[in-house]
Amino acid sequence: MQRNATTRFPILLVHGLFGFDRIGTSELFHDIRQALLTAGARVFIPYLSATHSNEARGAQLLAQIERVLERTGAARVNLIGHGQGALAARYAAALAPDSVASVTSVSGPNHGSELADYLRKALTPGRLPEHVANRVATLFADFISSISGQTQLPLNAIAALSALTTEGVGAFNDKYPQGLPKTWGGNGPQLVNGVRYYSWSGTVQDAADQTCAATPAPLHAFFRAFSEYFITEAGQNDGVVGRFSSHLGKVIRSDYPMDHLGAINQTACAGQQQVINSTELYIKHAERLRIVGL
């Protein structure tokens, strides 16, 4: 059956921490972009710093939104942000609501990440020195940026980590609260300043709840290990972001059986099929946006 994802406004897929557009033949958003294009959507992937604060990445996104609007002649854009990309999208919508039709958070740490809290606390005297951690993370980000052609963008690994902690996102939320739920685990206002807000995310819970249909791949096993560092949302997280921490605007669902990278079709399943087709979630959402005139 032919799908119709011909949204009124272009879609921007916004990457998160350590993200990129393309490395060689590999795209971060895998077949998601192509599937959206095939279904009739206009899709762009902005270039943001692989590591930096939410505000710095949001400012980069704003500049690229303007370029997309000039290029397409569209009045506004639909932003779909994965991970930290959701915070950049929220920043852009808060500062330029006339240019943003919708913000969709996919596995976004909208109330912070308990994993980031743990890692930030580990950077203390007697443990891994902060300057060493910053150097290692920056070298990795430099490598990702260089092979993806994004070397012109500034990097700040410690700023990125601090921006993703519960405290860091809390300060961000004080300034940019649009779409946030008033109660923990609830839905937030769906329409704020003319911008519609949506979110979805997944969880890795136990051995029976697998992202992959058969034996989980090694990368998926890492997310299971990361999930052990969650306390508030133990057993209710995707290995990076807690289920309820991801809530923003209209919550489509926050317990899909998929880990953090599975949300963008990137958890290696060794040729297996994921239990949840994450690409299909994006197609359905584009159709949802089209129906409401966005």
Backbone torsions as a table, in degrees:
resi	resn	phi	psi	omega
1	MET	NA	132.9	179.7
2	GLN	-71.8	124.8	179.3
3	ARG	-88.2	152.4	179.3
4	ASN	-123.9	98.1	178.2
5	ALA	-112.7	31.2	-178.0
6	THR	-77.6	82.9	-179.6
7	THR	-71.8	155.6	178.7
8	ARG	-65.5	-39.4	-178.2
9	PHE	-112.2	150.5	179.5
10	PRO	-60.7	154.5	177.5
11	ILE	-105.0	131.4	173.4
12	LEU	-111.6	121.4	176.4
13	LEU	-92.1	112.3	-171.2
14	VAL	-103.7	118.2	-177.3
15	HIS	-78.1	161.8	-180.0
16	GLY	-101.9	-150.0	-177.5
17	LEU	-58.3	134.5	-179.7
18	PHE	61.2	20.4	-177.1
19	GLY	-80.3	167.1	179.8
20	PHE	-157.2	168.6	175.1
21	ASP	-85.8	-63.4	-176.2
22	ARG	-145.4	138.2	169.8
23	ILE	-122.9	106.8	-174.7
24	GLY	63.5	-122.2	178.9
25	THR	-95.7	1.0	-177.3
26	SER	-96.0	125.9	175.6
27	GLU	-105.8	140.1	178.8
28	LEU	-60.1	-41.9	-179.4
29	PHE	-88.2	16.3	168.2
30	HIS	47.7	-124.5	-178.4
31	ASP	-93.4	6.8	-177.9
32	ILE	-64.6	-48.2	-179.3
33	ARG	-60.5	-46.3	-177.9
34	GLN	-64.7	-39.2	179.5
35	ALA	-63.9	-40.1	178.1
36	LEU	-66.2	-42.1	178.0
37	LEU	-62.0	-43.4	179.9
38	THR	-61.5	-33.7	-179.3
39	ALA	-84.5	2.6	172.5
40	GLY	106.3	0.8	-178.3
41	ALA	-83.2	152.2	168.3
42	ARG	-93.1	122.4	-170.9
43	VAL	-127.6	134.9	176.9
44	PHE	-131.7	148.7	176.3
45	ILE	-120.4	106.3	-177.9
46	PRO	-71.9	154.7	178.0
47	TYR	-97.6	115.6	177.4
48	LEU	-122.0	159.5	176.9
49	SER	-55.9	137.7	179.2
50	ALA	-64.8	-33.3	174.5
51	THR	-138.3	126.3	173.0
52	HIS	-177.8	178.8	-179.4
53	SER	-71.5	164.1	178.6
54	ASN	-61.9	-40.5	-178.1
55	GLU	-69.0	-40.5	-179.7
56	ALA	-64.8	-44.1	179.4
57	ARG	-69.0	-35.2	177.2
58	GLY	-64.3	-38.7	178.1
59	ALA	-65.6	-39.1	175.7
60	GLN	-62.4	-40.8	179.8
61	LEU	-64.3	-42.3	179.1
62	LEU	-57.2	-43.0	-179.7
63	ALA	-63.5	-37.2	-178.7
64	GLN	-78.4	-27.7	172.6
65	ILE	-60.4	-43.9	179.7
66	GLU	-60.2	-39.1	179.2
67	ARG	-67.3	-38.6	177.9
68	VAL	-64.8	-41.9	179.4
69	LEU	-63.3	-41.1	178.2
70	GLU	-65.9	-40.1	-176.6
71	ARG	-70.2	-39.0	-174.1
72	THR	-96.5	-20.5	-174.7
73	GLY	78.6	6.0	178.9
74	ALA	-73.6	156.0	180.0
75	ALA	-86.3	-28.6	-175.4
76	ARG	-147.8	174.9	177.4
77	VAL	-133.2	157.8	170.5
78	ASN	-102.5	123.6	-178.7
79	LEU	-102.8	127.2	173.9
80	ILE	-121.3	109.0	-174.9
81	GLY	-110.4	133.2	177.2
82	HIS	-101.7	134.5	179.1
83	GLY	59.1	-129.5	179.5
84	GLN	-63.2	-19.5	176.5
85	GLY	-60.7	-27.8	177.3
86	ALA	-66.2	-35.0	179.6
87	LEU	-72.7	-37.0	174.7
88	ALA	-63.2	-40.2	179.1
89	ALA	-65.5	-41.5	178.2
90	ARG	-62.4	-41.2	178.9
91	TYR	-60.9	-47.4	-178.8
92	ALA	-61.4	-42.1	-179.2
93	ALA	-68.2	-35.3	179.7
94	ALA	-68.1	-37.6	-177.2
95	LEU	-86.9	-27.8	-177.3
96	ALA	-136.6	63.6	-177.7
97	PRO	-62.0	-25.0	179.0
98	ASP	-70.7	-17.9	-179.2
99	SER	-100.6	-7.5	-175.8
100	VAL	-120.8	121.9	180.0
101	ALA	-85.9	-36.0	-179.1
102	SER	-154.2	153.1	173.0
103	VAL	-124.9	125.7	176.7
104	THR	-121.0	122.2	179.5
105	SER	-95.9	121.1	176.2
106	VAL	-111.3	109.2	-178.1
107	SER	54.5	39.7	-179.6
108	GLY	-86.0	137.8	178.8
109	PRO	-80.7	66.7	-172.4
110	ASN	-71.5	-9.6	171.5
111	HIS	-127.9	19.7	179.6
112	GLY	94.4	168.8	-179.6
113	SER	-119.7	127.2	176.6
114	GLU	-65.2	-29.4	176.0
115	LEU	-65.6	-42.4	177.0
116	ALA	-63.0	-38.0	176.5
117	ASP	-58.3	-46.6	-178.0
118	TYR	-63.6	-45.8	-178.3
119	LEU	-66.0	-38.5	-179.6
120	ARG	-66.3	-39.1	178.9
121	LYS	-68.6	-26.2	179.8
122	ALA	-69.7	-20.5	-178.9
123	LEU	-85.9	64.2	-178.1
124	THR	-128.3	160.9	178.7
125	PRO	-54.3	137.5	-179.3
126	GLY	93.3	-14.1	176.2
127	ARG	-117.1	-147.7	-179.8
128	LEU	-71.6	117.0	-178.7
129	PRO	-59.0	144.2	-177.6
130	GLU	-60.3	-40.1	-176.9
131	HIS	-67.8	-30.4	176.9
132	VAL	-70.2	-46.2	179.4
133	ALA	-61.2	-42.0	179.8
134	ASN	-63.4	-40.5	-179.7
135	ARG	-65.9	-44.6	-179.6
136	VAL	-62.7	-47.6	-178.9
137	ALA	-64.6	-38.7	-179.3
138	THR	-68.9	-38.7	176.6
139	LEU	-61.4	-42.6	178.6
140	PHE	-64.1	-44.8	179.2
141	ALA	-64.5	-38.2	176.6
142	ASP	-60.5	-42.5	-179.8
143	PHE	-62.9	-47.5	178.5
144	ILE	-60.2	-44.3	-177.2
145	SER	-65.7	-41.0	-176.4
146	SER	-66.6	-42.6	-177.5
147	ILE	-79.8	-12.2	177.2
148	SER	-102.9	0.8	176.5
149	GLY	80.0	22.6	-177.6
150	GLN	-113.3	31.7	-172.6
151	THR	-68.4	-14.8	-176.6
152	GLN	-79.6	-8.8	-175.3
153	LEU	-90.9	140.9	179.7
154	PRO	-70.5	154.3	-179.4
155	LEU	-128.6	144.7	175.4
156	ASN	-154.8	94.3	-173.1
157	ALA	-67.3	-42.5	-178.5
158	ILE	-68.3	-37.1	176.2
159	ALA	-61.9	-38.9	179.1
160	ALA	-65.1	-46.9	-179.1
161	LEU	-62.8	-45.4	179.7
162	SER	-62.9	-34.6	-178.7
163	ALA	-70.2	-17.5	-177.0
164	LEU	-101.0	-4.6	177.4
165	THR	-72.2	164.7	177.1
166	THR	-57.8	-41.6	179.3
167	GLU	-67.6	-44.2	-178.4
168	GLY	-64.3	-44.3	178.2
169	VAL	-70.5	-31.9	176.7
170	GLY	-59.6	-43.6	177.5
171	ALA	-65.6	-39.1	176.8
172	PHE	-62.3	-43.1	-178.7
173	ASN	-66.0	-31.1	177.5
174	ASP	-61.2	-33.0	-178.3
175	LYS	-90.7	-30.0	-174.7
176	TYR	-133.8	74.4	-174.2
177	PRO	-86.5	1.8	-173.4
178	GLN	-56.7	127.1	176.6
179	GLY	86.5	-5.7	-176.8
180	LEU	-76.9	141.3	176.5
181	PRO	-67.2	148.7	175.9
182	LYS	-85.6	-19.7	177.4
183	THR	-121.5	142.7	-178.3
184	TRP	-61.3	125.8	178.9
185	GLY	85.8	2.4	-178.6
186	GLY	-96.6	-174.8	173.9
187	ASN	-89.2	151.3	174.1
188	GLY	-99.3	174.3	175.4
189	PRO	-60.1	134.4	-175.5
190	GLN	-82.7	-26.2	-178.0
191	LEU	-127.3	118.8	179.8
192	VAL	-136.5	123.6	179.4
193	ASN	52.8	35.5	177.9
194	GLY	81.7	1.4	-179.9
195	VAL	-106.1	130.9	176.5
196	ARG	-90.2	139.9	-177.4
197	TYR	-119.6	134.4	179.3
198	TYR	-138.4	162.9	173.4
199	SER	-157.4	153.2	167.0
200	TRP	-152.2	160.0	-179.3
201	SER	-164.0	-179.8	-177.9
202	GLY	-133.1	179.8	178.1
203	THR	-140.4	150.7	166.7
204	VAL	-116.2	115.5	-169.0
205	GLN	-111.1	-54.6	-178.1
206	ASP	-150.3	179.5	-175.3
207	ALA	-61.7	-25.5	-178.8
208	ALA	-81.2	-17.2	-177.8
209	ASP	-103.9	89.3	-171.5
210	GLN	-108.4	140.6	173.4
211	THR	-66.8	-40.1	178.9
212	CYS	-94.2	148.5	-174.9
213	ALA	-66.9	-30.2	179.0
214	ALA	-116.2	-135.2	-178.1
215	THR	-66.0	128.2	-179.8
216	PRO	-61.5	144.6	177.3
217	ALA	-75.2	162.8	-178.3
218	PRO	-56.0	-40.8	-179.8
219	LEU	-61.9	-39.3	177.7
220	HIS	-64.2	-34.9	179.0
221	ALA	-63.9	-33.5	176.8
222	PHE	-61.1	-43.1	-179.6
223	PHE	-66.0	-33.6	175.1
224	ARG	-64.1	-40.2	178.2
225	ALA	-66.1	-43.8	178.9
226	PHE	-60.7	-33.6	-176.2
227	SER	-64.1	-18.8	-179.9
228	GLU	-71.4	-14.6	-179.0
229	TYR	-87.6	1.8	178.6
230	PHE	-89.8	136.4	179.4
231	ILE	-112.8	-56.1	-179.6
232	THR	-61.2	-39.6	-178.8
233	GLU	-119.5	47.5	176.8
234	ALA	-60.5	129.3	-179.5
235	GLY	73.9	2.8	-179.6
236	GLN	-133.6	59.2	-178.9
237	ASN	-154.1	167.1	-178.7
238	ASP	-101.8	14.0	-177.9
239	GLY	96.9	-15.8	178.0
240	VAL	-131.8	-40.2	-175.3
241	VAL	-126.1	136.5	176.0
242	GLY	-72.7	150.4	-177.5
243	ARG	-55.8	-54.0	-175.7
244	PHE	-76.2	-25.5	175.5
245	SER	-64.5	-22.7	-177.7
246	SER	-81.6	-11.5	-172.7
247	HIS	-64.8	135.5	176.8
248	LEU	-156.4	134.1	177.2
249	GLY	54.2	-138.1	177.1
250	LYS	-77.0	115.4	-179.2
251	VAL	-84.6	111.7	-179.7
252	ILE	-70.8	-47.0	172.9
253	ARG	-175.0	143.9	-178.3
254	SER	-125.4	16.1	178.4
255	ASP	-133.6	34.7	172.2
256	TYR	-59.4	141.5	178.9
257	PRO	-76.4	77.7	179.1
258	MET	-155.5	148.6	179.0
259	ASP	-86.5	-173.8	-170.9
260	HIS	-62.3	-43.5	179.3
261	LEU	-83.2	-20.8	174.2
262	GLY	-61.5	-24.3	179.7
263	ALA	-67.0	-18.7	175.3
264	ILE	-120.5	24.7	173.8
265	ASN	65.0	32.0	-174.6
266	GLN	-113.9	-3.5	175.8
267	THR	-74.2	119.7	-177.1
268	ALA	-66.0	122.9	-179.1
269	CYS	-112.0	20.8	176.5
270	ALA	50.3	42.9	177.6
271	GLY	84.5	-2.0	-179.5
272	GLN	-84.1	166.8	177.5
273	GLN	-94.6	133.8	176.6
274	GLN	-69.1	150.0	176.4
275	VAL	-59.7	-42.0	177.5
276	ILE	-107.2	129.1	175.6
277	ASN	-84.3	95.9	-175.1
278	SER	-66.2	-29.3	176.7
279	THR	-60.5	-40.1	179.6
280	GLU	-61.9	-31.8	178.5
281	LEU	-62.5	-37.7	179.7
282	TYR	-71.4	-39.1	177.8
283	ILE	-63.8	-46.5	178.5
284	LYS	-60.5	-37.2	-178.5
285	HIS	-71.1	-38.9	176.5
286	ALA	-61.3	-39.4	176.2
287	GLU	-64.6	-36.4	177.7
288	ARG	-63.6	-44.3	179.0
289	LEU	-64.3	-40.2	179.2
290	ARG	-61.6	-41.4	-177.1
291	ILE	-63.5	-34.6	-180.0
292	VAL	-90.6	10.4	173.7
293	GLY	85.5	19.1	-179.4
294	LEU	-107.3	NA	NA
